[in-house]
Amino acid sequence: MSAESWFAVADMSAQYRISDKTVRAKVASGEWPADRIGRLIRFSPEQQDIIRHQVAVGTSRRRRSDRIREALERRAA
C-alpha cells in the first residue's frame, strides 16, 4: 500500500466539504475510523471506504453507547 493512498485530515475535510475540526471530532467520537501516527491522523483506503459508505447511507451518527461498546470490543480483541 503506497503512502499516497492514505488520506490526512485536510484531504478528508476537502472531500466532504467540512472543517478539519469536524473531521477530528468525528475521529475522537469514534464515528469515523482512523489511525494515529503520533499526533497525526491518517485514513487508510479501507477506512475511507467505510466512511464513504456511512456518509452515503447516513449511518455516521450512532448512539454513544454503541460507540463505547464497539470500542471496548475492539480493545478486548
MARZA-225735 format. One record per residue: x, y, z of N, C-alpha, C, O in turn; residue number from 1. Coordinates in steps of 0.2 Angstrom, whole numbers. Layout:
R|n_u|n_v|n_w|ca_u|ca_v|ca_w|c_u|c_v|c_w|o_u|o_v|o_w|seq
R|X|Y|Z|X|Y|Z|X|Y|Z|X|Y|Z|NUM
...
This chain:
R|n_u|n_v|n_w|ca_u|ca_v|ca_w|c_u|c_v|c_w|o_u|o_v|o_w|seq
R|4|-6|0|0|0|0|4|6|0|9|7|4|1
R|3|11|-5|8|17|-5|5|22|0|0|22|2|2
R|10|27|1|8|32|6|3|37|3|-1|40|6|3
R|3|37|-4|-2|42|-7|-9|40|-6|-14|44|-7|4
R|-10|33|-5|-17|31|-4|-20|32|3|-26|32|4|5
R|-16|34|8|-18|36|14|-20|44|14|-16|48|12|6
R|-26|45|17|-28|52|17|-26|56|24|-26|52|29|7
R|-25|62|24|-24|66|30|-31|69|32|-35|69|28|8
R|-31|73|37|-37|76|40|-39|81|34|-45|82|33|9
R|-34|85|32|-36|90|26|-39|87|20|-43|90|17|10
R|-36|81|18|-39|78|12|-47|76|14|-51|77|9|11
R|-48|73|20|-55|71|21|-59|77|22|-65|77|19|12
R|-57|83|25|-61|89|25|-63|92|18|-68|94|17|13
R|-58|91|14|-59|94|7|-64|89|3|-68|92|0|14
R|-63|83|4|-68|78|1|-75|79|3|-79|79|-1|15
R|-76|80|9|-83|80|12|-85|87|13|-91|88|16|16
R|-81|92|12|-83|99|12|-85|101|20|-90|104|21|17
R|-81|99|24|-82|100|31|-75|103|34|-70|102|31|18
R|-75|105|40|-69|108|43|-65|103|45|-67|97|47|19
R|-58|104|46|-53|100|49|-56|98|56|-55|92|59|20
R|-58|103|60|-61|102|67|-66|97|67|-66|93|71|21
R|-71|97|62|-76|92|62|-74|85|60|-76|80|63|22
R|-69|85|56|-66|78|55|-62|75|61|-63|70|63|23
R|-59|80|64|-55|77|71|-61|75|76|-60|71|80|24
R|-66|79|76|-71|77|81|-75|71|79|-76|67|84|25
R|-76|69|73|-78|63|71|-74|57|73|-76|52|75|26
R|-67|58|72|-62|53|74|-62|52|82|-62|47|84|27
R|-62|58|85|-62|57|93|-68|54|96|-68|51|101|28
R|-74|55|92|-80|52|95|-81|45|93|-85|41|96|29
R|-77|43|88|-77|36|86|-82|35|80|-83|29|78|30
R|-85|40|78|-89|40|72|-85|38|66|-88|34|61|31
R|-79|40|65|-75|38|59|-69|35|61|-66|37|66|32
R|-67|29|58|-61|25|60|-55|29|57|-56|32|51|33
R|-50|29|60|-44|32|58|-38|29|62|-39|26|67|34
R|-32|30|59|-26|28|63|-22|34|65|-22|39|61|35
R|-19|33|71|-15|39|73|-7|37|73|-5|31|74|36
R|-3|41|70|4|40|70|7|46|73|8|52|71|37
R|8|45|80|10|51|84|4|55|85|-1|53|87|38
R|5|61|83|-1|66|83|-5|67|77|-10|70|77|39
R|-2|63|72|-5|64|65|-11|59|65|-11|53|68|40
R|-16|61|61|-22|56|60|-22|55|52|-21|59|48|41
R|-22|48|51|-22|46|44|-28|41|43|-30|37|47|42
R|-30|41|37|-36|37|35|-34|32|29|-32|34|24|43
R|-34|25|31|-32|20|26|-37|20|20|-43|22|21|44
R|-36|17|15|-41|16|9|-47|12|12|-53|14|10|45
R|-46|7|16|-52|4|19|-56|8|24|-62|8|23|46
R|-53|12|28|-56|17|32|-60|22|28|-66|24|30|47
R|-57|24|22|-60|29|18|-67|26|15|-72|29|14|48
R|-66|19|13|-72|16|11|-78|16|16|-84|17|14|49
R|-76|14|22|-81|14|27|-84|21|28|-90|21|29|50
R|-80|26|28|-83|32|29|-87|34|23|-93|37|24|51
R|-85|33|17|-89|34|11|-96|31|12|-101|34|10|52
R|-96|25|14|-102|21|15|-107|24|20|-113|25|19|53
R|-104|26|26|-108|29|31|-111|36|29|-117|37|30|54
R|-107|40|25|-109|46|23|-115|45|17|-120|49|17|55
R|-114|40|13|-119|39|8|-126|37|11|-131|39|8|56
R|-125|32|16|-132|30|18|-134|33|25|-139|32|28|57
R|-130|38|27|-132|42|33|-131|38|39|-136|39|44|58
R|-127|34|40|-126|30|46|-120|32|51|-119|29|56|59
R|-118|38|49|-112|40|53|-114|42|60|-110|42|65|60
R|-120|44|62|-122|46|68|-125|39|72|-130|37|71|61
R|-121|37|77|-123|31|81|-124|34|88|-121|39|90|62
R|-127|30|91|-128|31|98|-121|31|102|-117|26|100|63
R|-121|35|107|-114|35|111|-113|28|114|-107|26|114|64
R|-118|25|117|-117|18|120|-115|13|115|-111|9|116|65
R|-117|14|108|-115|9|103|-107|10|102|-104|5|101|66
R|-105|17|101|-98|18|100|-94|16|106|-89|13|105|67
R|-96|16|112|-92|14|118|-92|7|118|-86|4|119|68
R|-97|3|117|-97|-4|116|-93|-7|111|-89|-11|112|69
R|-93|-4|105|-88|-6|100|-81|-5|101|-77|-9|100|70
R|-80|1|104|-73|2|106|-70|-3|111|-64|-5|111|71
R|-74|-4|116|-72|-9|121|-71|-16|118|-67|-20|120|72
R|-76|-18|113|-75|-24|110|-68|-25|106|-65|-30|106|73
R|-67|-19|102|-60|-19|99|-54|-19|103|-49|-23|102|74
R|-55|-16|109|-49|-16|114|-48|-23|117|-43|-25|118|75
R|-54|-27|118|-54|-34|121|-51|-39|115|-48|-44|117|76
R|-52|-37|109|-50|-42|104|-42|-42|103|-40|-46|99|77
